[in-house]
Amino acid sequence: MKRLLNQLHVPLQFERTDHTFWQEPHIADQLLEAHLNSDAEGASRSFEFIDKSIDFIQLAALQKPYQKVLDLGCGPGLYCERLAKKGYTVTGIDFSENSIRYAKEQAIKQGLDIEYRCGNYMDLNESNRYDLALLIYCDYGALAPADRSKLLFNIWNSLKNGGMLLLDVFSQYKFDQFKEEQYWSLHENGGFWSRDSYAAIVRNLKYPNRVTLEQTTVVTEEKIATYNIWHQFFTAESLIEEVSAAGFIVKGIYNDVSGEAGTEESQTIAIWLEKQK
Ligand SMILES: C[S@@+](CC[C@H](N)C(=O)[O-])C[C@H]1O[C@@H](n2cnc3c(N)ncnc32)[C@H](O)[C@@H]1O
């Protein structure tokens, strides 16, 4: 009981636990299925949306058809494969062994020459190598402020002069819709969070400065594990201010990475950034 109560303290903003959502093997299996199910938008967006995003990326990168692309948090390679088929030279990084194993198998099956690396993109340490970097499906806002600025710095270094970065974040509009709630549920035959039977205690909280926590504490016979999923939401202004401080030039701002624009009621904001020539 003491251990459980200990896990249930209200964390400080972006406080981490020992458990990483994307990498825990049982959860990673469920997430891979979610990535590959075009109807479930939990891990990747629908294939129709991804196809539209590829067209949008290609339009922005049209001048140099054989560009070197870096996809950060590439998952099972849904963007990498499509870009490789269009002729780009693609590197994908993800720390999910499951997703990278699947991505590599698919590349071999389809005869695609894609460099997949299983690793943490926070450790990116390359310079002057890529023309285009992608950080897609709101991963950026899942990072604490210090990690966001470190990642932007590392991406900046990895890009050639004039190189571009496309990233998306969740919007103020979505933050306003976020509901604070707490509940628990019982899963006698196992489920998303564990293969074994478990109880899940969920706590969704809003913090100051447009930050949310989606916390799930999973209690099984053997262990108690807490997963904290954080999100920083942005307005266009706050996003522009943050990325400009990292030295990027804003080249365009959209509702999403497929290039939709013009509605205030968008769940996301996408931004094209350039490393100054
Ligand atoms: C929301 S999914 C998006 C996947 C892909 N970009 C897409 O849109 O289909 C986030 C991905 O980023 C990966 N990821 C999260 N944090 C990471 C990190 N620090 N280093 C490497 N990969 C990471 C996860 O494993 C997951 O595959």
The ligand as an SDF file (V2000), in Angstrom:
LIG
                    3D

 27 29  0  0  0  0  0  0  0  0999 V2000
    3.6090    9.1240  -31.9510 C   0  0  0  0  0  0  0  0  0  0  0  0
    4.7700    7.9610  -32.6090 S   0  0  0  0  0  0  0  0  0  0  0  0
    4.9920    8.6450  -34.2140 C   0  0  0  0  0  0  0  0  0  0  0  0
    5.6540    7.7200  -35.1820 C   0  0  0  0  0  0  0  0  0  0  0  0
    5.8650    8.3140  -36.5860 C   0  0  0  0  0  0  0  0  0  0  0  0
    6.5700    9.5610  -36.5470 N   0  0  0  0  0  0  0  0  0  0  0  0
    4.5530    8.4610  -37.2900 C   0  0  0  0  0  0  0  0  0  0  0  0
    3.9790    9.5760  -37.3160 O   0  0  0  0  0  0  0  0  0  0  0  0
    4.0780    7.4480  -37.8110 O   0  0  0  0  0  0  0  0  0  0  0  0
    6.2680    8.4020  -31.7530 C   0  0  0  0  0  0  0  0  0  0  0  0
    7.4570    7.5390  -32.0940 C   0  0  0  0  0  0  0  0  0  0  0  0
    8.6160    8.1340  -31.5400 O   0  0  0  0  0  0  0  0  0  0  0  0
    9.3940    7.1490  -30.8840 C   0  0  0  0  0  0  0  0  0  0  0  0
   10.1560    7.8490  -29.8450 N   0  0  0  0  0  0  0  0  0  0  0  0
    9.6600    8.5580  -28.7960 C   0  0  0  0  0  0  0  0  0  0  0  0
   10.6650    9.0930  -28.0930 N   0  0  0  0  0  0  0  0  0  0  0  0
   11.8250    8.7320  -28.7060 C   0  0  0  0  0  0  0  0  0  0  0  0
   13.2070    8.9740  -28.4530 C   0  0  0  0  0  0  0  0  0  0  0  0
   13.5820    9.7110  -27.4150 N   0  0  0  0  0  0  0  0  0  0  0  0
   14.1140    8.4380  -29.3000 N   0  0  0  0  0  0  0  0  0  0  0  0
   13.7360    7.6830  -30.3570 C   0  0  0  0  0  0  0  0  0  0  0  0
   12.4430    7.4110  -30.6460 N   0  0  0  0  0  0  0  0  0  0  0  0
   11.5020    7.9370  -29.8360 C   0  0  0  0  0  0  0  0  0  0  0  0
    8.3970    6.1300  -30.3880 C   0  0  0  0  0  0  0  0  0  0  0  0
    8.9800    4.8670  -30.1800 O   0  0  0  0  0  0  0  0  0  0  0  0
    7.3700    6.1380  -31.5140 C   0  0  0  0  0  0  0  0  0  0  0  0
    7.7030    5.2170  -32.5140 O   0  0  0  0  0  0  0  0  0  0  0  0
  1  2  1  0
  2  3  1  0
  2 10  1  0
  3  4  1  0
  4  5  1  0
  5  6  1  0
  5  7  1  0
  7  8  2  0
  7  9  1  0
 10 11  1  0
 11 12  1  0
 11 26  1  0
 12 13  1  0
 13 14  1  0
 13 24  1  0
 14 15  1  0
 14 23  1  0
 15 16  2  0
 16 17  1  0
 17 18  1  0
 17 23  2  0
 18 19  1  0
 18 20  2  0
 20 21  1  0
 21 22  2  0
 22 23  1  0
 24 25  1  0
 24 26  1  0
 26 27  1  0
M  CHG  2   2   1   9  -1
M  END
$$$$
